């Protein structure tokens, strides 16, 4: 028998979380391993709960869905995160995808669409509900991707002359994770060297910020 898909629900509205849980538990191939109220709880308990898929709300106290998504994927890149929210603006959707979410579902979708989304991401596919697709306009080819909060933090550390190893120690992440972020930052900013990163940081006032870590 195939193992059920382990799903974690993260939403600060108990009625929403309970409603989604009751829907998902009606499927034989899904096991809801927990319902949590904040992104911080998800980050703290993800290893213990070992979900295959996390349904993540965006706006939550303590730690929001986007920041939680970024941290969770740093620690376990195999986790599949589906954003489940009321926000249908292109900015939210693009930002969620750039933070590593594999799908985006609006809370007013038919209940069976949540199951479709879970099945899709389990097969390695991205999933956008119809409402989310409709909100995304084709991108201008010259539009530069924005840096995520974590990438901005890492850019600040690198621009101060820190090595990948030093940044990893400061942020308590692996050197490989820093290297991956560094490549993504260079790609997004169209830069090819560390000197270019430093120059960009100076020109855009990054070094004047506090550089607070997530």
Order of alpha helices (4+ residues) and beta strands (2+ residues): beta-alpha-beta-alpha-beta-alpha-beta-alpha-beta-alpha-beta-alpha-alpha-alpha-alpha-alpha
